[in-house]
Amino acid sequence: MSDDEREEKELDLTSPEVVTKYKSAAEIVNKALQLVISECKPKAKIVDICEKGDSYIREQTGNMYKNVKRKIERGVAFPTCLSVNNTVCHFSPLASDETVLEEGDILKIDMACHIDGFIAAVAHTHVLQEGPVTGRTADVIAAANTAAEVALRLVRPGRKNKDVTDAIQKVAAAYDCKILEGVLSHQMKQFVIDGNKVVLSVSNPDTKVDDAEFEENEVYSIDIVASTGEGKPKLLDEKQTTIYKRAVDKSYHLKMKASRFIFSEISQKFPIMPFSARALEEKRARLGLVECVNHELLQPYPVLHEKPGDYVAHIKFTVLLMPNGSDRVTSHPLQELQPTRTIDDPDIKAWLALGTKTKKKGGGKKKKGKKGAEAEPMEATNGATTTTEDQEQEQD
């Protein structure tokens, strides 16, 4: 196939090469997340940890596809963010920022990696403490995680996006928590981190998305944020925004020299994927980015906050809708949780009992490997734990 034909044909999961690239990106981002968690210690600077996460992804992806004829783009698909306590998301500070972590902080780590534009995204919540997580902190993490487990089982061919929206809100309510408004889960395609098919976290009259049905061979980034507060995050300080994405469909003749310089640098280094202003020269970037944003050349990812004292948890995963079922490729095990509430709702229990794999046709028995070799524990709480082996024997 020539490069031109490759461009015309939309690459999806029907291509084994594409599946390999998604899984390779997922393996790298899962290890990067593990590294970031290991760096999270009291008094560690947040900017240093974010930089280590990005550097690891750049280094690992840089080692792949070096000797191929066609240049393959690869690297960070979303900069490492480390949002603490009531800060909801997108906190990835500039080099001059001195913010440090403290014992007991609730950390939301968010990052993504791509190989040839095939993106694996992940977010995880970690509490900076020894021993089990208890009380309302455990409730909010369990709410986000159980909602993620339910979403994994409902994002499947033939189901509708609205089914997922309703279900994750019901899960959060069971833990006396709220799913945050304005958070969207997106279909992802090559070089597209926020595709047109969307799952709304909270249905309300102000936010409408088109009804959509999930289809085989699609890829989704499922993004769930839960809070013990009102679930209506606010932008407190525009100066905290450091992550942007170039709006490829917009054009404008910038007036300021600093803006033109910065926009030219962005167009060369980050033509498609979101990037951190940390990668630009700080003083010049501060001046130039404002004009670029004001004229919609850049889409900002604002740092949002719940009220002080509210607890926020974030879980995001990438799922491939393969012919044999849903394949969640990004995740990290949770700390031990001891929530104050348990799941009694029969609907939620039924959703959690659904398998993620479809039964093989022909009735042949699946070969079992060594005991425990295939079993991947599910992270749902309160006795809802199942293994991959169990799931494969279940049917929707």
N, C-alpha and C positions, 0 to 999 in steps of 0.2 A: 504493500500500500504506500502510495506516495504521501509526502507531507500534506499536499493540498487535499487529497482524499481524506486523510486523517482529520484535517481541520473540519471538513464538511460533516463527517460522521460524528455524532455525539457519542462520546465514550461513556459507557456505563458498566454496571456490574456483570453484564453478559460477557465482558472481556476479562479473561483470567489475569491479564497484565494489570488491569485497573484494580481488581480485587487485591492483588499483591501490593500495589502502591498504597492503597488505603491501609492495609494491614501493617505494612512497613512504617508508615507515618504514625499509626496507632502505637506500635511497639516503642517508637522513639518518644512520643509524647507521654506514654505511661511511665517510662523510665525517667524522663525529665521531671514529671510530677513527683516521683519517688525521691529524686535528688532534692527538689525544692523543699519537700516536707522535712528531709533530713537536715536541711540548712536552717529551718525555723527554730530558733532558740531565743530565750529572753535576751534583750539588748542587741540582737542582730538587726542591721539596717535593712529596711524593706527594699530599697533600691538595689542593694548588693545581691539580695536573693533573687529579685526579678531578673537582674542581668545574668546571673548564673543559669537560670532556667532557659533564657533566650540563647545564651552561648552554647549550652549543651545541645539544643536543637540544631543550631547552625553547624556545629562541629559534626554531629552524627549524620545529618542529611548531606553535608559536604563530602562525606566519605562514600556516598552512593552515586551510582551512575556517572562515574568520572570518565569512563572510557567509551561512551556512546557517541555516535556521530551527531545525532540531534541534541541540541542543548536542552537539558531538562532543568526547569526551574525547581527549586526546592528550598526549604527553610522554615522560618517562623510564619505561621498563618494568622496568629493572633498573639500579640506580645504577652509575656507572663504578667499577670496581675495578682496582687496580694492585698485583699480588702479586709479590714479588721473590724470586728464587733458590729456596730450598727451601720458601718459603711457597706453598701450592697455589692458594688462591682466596679471594675475598670480602674482601680487604683494601681498605677504603675508609675511611680514618681520619677522626676528628673534627677540627674546625678547630684545636684546640689541639695537634695532633700535629706534631712537628718532623721526622719521618723524611724523609730525602732519598735520591735515587738516586746511585749511584756507577758509575764507568766499569767495564764488564764485567758489570754486573748482567743477569740473565735476567728479563725483564719479561713477566708475563701480564696482558693487558688484557682486561677482560670488561665488556660493556655491552649494553643493549637499549633499543629505542625502540618506541612504539606509536602508531598512529593509529586512533581509534575502537575500541581494544582489540585491534587486529590487530598482532601483535608480531613484530619482527625483532630477533633476538639474534645477537651475534657475540663471539668471543674469539680473541685472536691472541697469538703469542709473538714478542718482539723482544729482541735482545741489544744492550746499549748499547755498541757498538763500531763502529769503521770496518772495512771489509774483510770477507772471507768468515768465516762461523762454522765452526769446526773441532772435531775431537775429540768427546768424549762430549756436549758441548752440542749439536753438530750432530746427533749420533745421536738424542737425545731429541726434538728438534724434528722431525726427519725421521720418527721413529716416530709422533708425534702427527699429523703432516700426512698421511703415507701412509695411516694408519688412517682419517683423515677422508675421504680420496679413495676408499678402499675402501667405507666406509660410504655415501658418496654414491651409489655404484653398486649397493649392495645394499638401500638403503631405497627400495623400489619396489613397486608393487602386486603382490600375490601372494607376495612374500617374507615370511619370518617374522622377528620381532625376535631370536630366538636365533641366526639365521644371522649377524647383524651382530655380536653379542657374541663369538661364536667367531672370526670373521674378524679383528676389531680386536686381539684378544689374540695371534693368530698373527703379525700385522704387528709388534706391539711386540716379541715374542720374536725376530723376525728382526734387530732392532737391539739385541738384548740389553737391552731395557728392559721395564718393567711398565706395564700400564694400571692406573690407580688404582682401588681398590675404592671403592664407594659413590657413584660419579659416574653419574648417570642422564641419558639423553636422553629428552625428552618430546614427545609430540604436543602441539601448541598449538591453541587455539581462541580465539574472541573473548573477551577479558578472562581467558583461562586460560593461564598461562605453564607450568603443569605438569599437563597432561592425564593421563587414565587409561592411555593406551597408552604403554608405557615400554620403552626399550632399556637393558638392564643392561650396564655396562661389563665387569664381571667376574662370571662365574657361580661361585658357591660355595654351600655348604650353608646358610650363615647368611642369605643374601639371596635371596629368591624374588620373581619378578614373574610375572604372568599371561602365558601365551603369547598373542601377538597377530600378526595379519597386517596388513601395510600396505595401504592402499586409496587409490584415485584420489581426488583433491581433498582429501587430508589435508595438514597442515603439521607439520613436525617441527623441533625444535631439537636438532641432533646435537652432543653434548658429549663431547669426548675429552681426557683428561689422561694424559700419559705421564710416567714417572719412571725415573731411573737407580737409584733405591733400591728398597725393598721393595714400594712401591705400597700401603702401609697408612697413610694420613695420620692425624695425631693432632691433637686440640684441645689446645693448650698453655695458653691464657689466655682465659677467657670474656670478660674486659674488652675484648679486641680486637674482639669481635662488634659491628658497627654496623648491619648490614642485617637488616631484619625484614619479614615480610609478615603482614597481619592475617588471622587464622583466622576466616573469616566464619561458620563453623558452630559457634563456641564462644561461650558467654556466662558472665559471672561478675560479681558485684557487688564492685568493687574497694574496699578499705578505706582506702587512703591517698589524701589529697587530690591529691598530686602525680601519682599513677597515674591518677586519674580525669581530671585535666586533660590529661595527655599522651595518654591513650587517646581522649579526645574530639577532640583535635587531629588524631590519626592517622586517626580515622574520617572526619573532614571532608576532610582533604588527601589521604590515601592509602587509600581504602576497599578497593582490590583489589590494586594492584600493589605489589611490594616497594619499600621506601624506605630511605634512609639516615638514621640518627639525627642526622646532621649538619644535617638540615633542621629539627630541633627545637631548642628552647632547651637548651643542653648540661647545665647543672647540674640542672635539673628532670628532664630526660630520664633522666639516670643513675639518679635515685631511682625514677622512675615505671616505667621499662621492665622492671625486675627483677620487680616484682609481676605485670605483664602477661604476661611470659614464664612465670613460675612457674605461672600459672593458664591457660596455653595459649591466651591471647587473641592472642598473637603467635607466629609461627614464626620462630625465629632462623636466620640463615645464618652458621654459625660459620667463623672463619678457621682453616684447617687447615694443617698443616706436615708435610713429610717431614723426615728427619734432616738436620742441618747437613752440607753437602758434597754432598748429593744434588741433581741437576738435575731440574727439572720444566718440562714444556711443556704448553700448553693451546691447543686449537683448537676453536672452536665455530662452527657455521654454521646458518642457517635454510634449509630446503629445502621448496619447494612441489611436491607430487606432481600435476603438471598432466597432462591427457589426452595431451599430446605428449611427456611425459617429465619427468624431475626437473629442477627449476629452482632451483639454489643462488643465493640472492639476497644473502647476506652473506659477505664475505671480504676479505682484504687480501693483497697479494703478500708472500712471505717474502723475507728476506735470502738471499744466496747461501750454500748449505750445502755443506760438504765432510765428510760423515759417514765414519766409519771402516769402516762395513759397507755392503754392497750387497745388493739384493734378488735372490736366486737361486731362491726358492721358486716352483714353477710355479703353485700355487694363487693366490698373491698377484699374480703377473704376469697371470694370467687375469682376476682381478677388476679390476685396473687397466685392462685392455684393453676392458672392457665400456663400451658407450656410455651416456650419461645421457639421450639422447633416443630416442623410439621412431620407427620408420620411418613416413613418411607413406604412407597407403593410396593405391592407384591408380597407383603406380610412376612418377608424374611426377617429373622431376628438379627438385631444389631450385635455385632461382635463386641464382647466386653474385653477391655484391656486389663491391665493389672488393677487390682482393687484400689480405687481412689485416684487412679491416674487421670481419668476423664472428669472426675467430680470437681466442679468449680462452685464453691459455696456462694449462694446468693446473699446479698448483704441486708435483706429486709429484716426488720426487728420483730421482737415479740413472738418468737416461735414460728414465724412464717418462712423460715429458711428452707429452701429446696436446693437440690443440686442439679447440674446440667443433665445428669443421667435421668433423674426423676422427670425433669421437664420434657425430655425427648419422648417419654412414654405417655405423656398427657396429650390430650387433644382439646382444642377449643370446642 
